[in-house]
C-alpha cells in the first residue's frame, strides 16, 4: 500500500528451516513479546502446566524472563516517553 494505492506482488520464497532453526526463531519471538509488567508465574502455570513445558521450545527462556521481569518493568516505567 503506497500513496493510497494497493498493489499485489509475488511473495518471497519461504525459507528452508530445519526444526532447530524454527525453534530458535520462535524463542526469539517469544522473548520479544514477553511483557515483564504482566509476568504472573501462577497464572502461567494455570494456563500451561509445567509437565508440558518440555514440549515447548520457549519454556527454557521462561525462568530467565521471569527473573528479569521486575527490573525490566521498572526500567520501562522509568524510561522517557
C-alpha positions, 0 to 999 in steps of 0.5 A: 500500500503506497500513496493510497494505492494497493498493489499485489506482488509475488511473495518471497520464497519461504525459507528452508528451516530445519526444526532447530532453526524454527525453534530458535526463531520462535524463542526469539519471538517469544522473548520479544513479546514477553511483557515483564509488567504482566509476568504472573508465574501462577497464572502461567502455570494455570494456563500451561502446566509445567509437565508440558513445558518440555514440549515447548521450545520457549519454556527454557527462556521462561525462568530467565524472563521471569527473573528479569521481569521486575527490573525490566518493568521498572526500567520501562516505567522509568524510561522517557516517553 
